[in-house]
Amino acid sequence: MTEQLITATKQKRLIFYKGITITLALAIIARFAAQLPLLHIVGQLVIAMILGMLWRGAGGTSNVGTAFSSKVLLRFGIILLGMRLDFQDIIQAGPKVFIIAVIHILFTITMIYALTRWIGGDEKIGILTACGTAICGAMAAIAAIAPQVKASEEETTLGIATVAVLGTIFTIAYTLLYPVLSLSANAYGVLAGGTLHEIAHVVAAAAPGGSVALDAAIIVKLTRVALLIPVALLIGIWWTRRDSVTDNAKHSIPIPWFIFGFLAMSGVNSLHIIPKEIVDLLITCAYLLMAMAMAGMGISVNINAFQQKGSRVFLATLIGSLLLSMLGFTLLHVL
């Protein structure tokens, strides 16, 4: 009996480490693939999810190791990603950038969630994609909001997949439209940073505008990212109160602890006490961990579930993203 227990434990450990190794391998492949022409627009995280889906299609299955990557490693990756944020840059950018970020976030979350409900889409996936589109793309925002609305792993994955795909489509569209938009490099950077989904999408789209566009885009995008914590907490309070009214029971407000780790790392980076080389290394590690998480999520993606639960939300998020782009373009001429 003891030998059987030891054997079973060894098998579980083997499966666990095998799952982590698979997601690590897919994340590394995605990192190199993202450096290739055209694929840099897609980005490492999206490529990692696609590779995970292809692995599943080739017969691979989700296990405790891949689940560990998609849950635990994701949170540590988000914490380290805080090293990208420098509060001093946001303060120096001035109130105009902050106002643009706030308007975009309020408009996008309200619009996509309302559209989702109007066309009969899944509410939880709708609020996840709304926040992912409004704040910071396919990972940090959705991972922070998911526990607030008690979303399942499948719902979280579908939300991330939706934002990742649309972010890539809009990045390509922005790149093609840049020559005909008649915007200055700085204005184009503000547009890209204020309306695109993931940091990788913002960087790829702003690149044609040169360093001026790229700098403006990153500052505006990181201002949106900085608003993640208050938005996550407010949505958690609203969703909990809504549930309490529905079933006449008290619910505790879930606190996503890792976003405070994200905030702490951002604070440390803002002090400029860590050498740039180490900061860059930590950011690289952050993206590697998040790519492993995306690969793990890709392996767990159920295409049938996407068709059943995600198609209407995809439509709502597409319309919301188009309206956000139009709003961003309009604000450039108003503010």
Secondary structure, DSSP 8 states (H G I E B T S, - for coil): -HHHHHHHHHHHHHHHHHHHHHHHHHHHHHHHHTTSTTHHHH-HHHHHHHHHHHHHHTT----HHHHHIIIIIHHHHHHHHGGG--HHHHHHH-HHHHHHHHHHHHHHHHHHHHHHHHTT--HHHHHHHHHIIIIIIIIIIHHHHGGGTT--HHHHHHHHHHHHHHHHHHHHHHHHHGGGS---HHHHHHHHHHH-SSHHHHHHHHGGGHHHHHHHHHHHHHHHHHTHHHHHHHHHHHHHHHHHHHHT--------HHHHHHHHHHHHHHTT-S-HHHHHHHHHHHHHHHHHHHHHHHHH--HHHIIIIIHHHHHHHHHHHHHHHHHHHHHHHH-
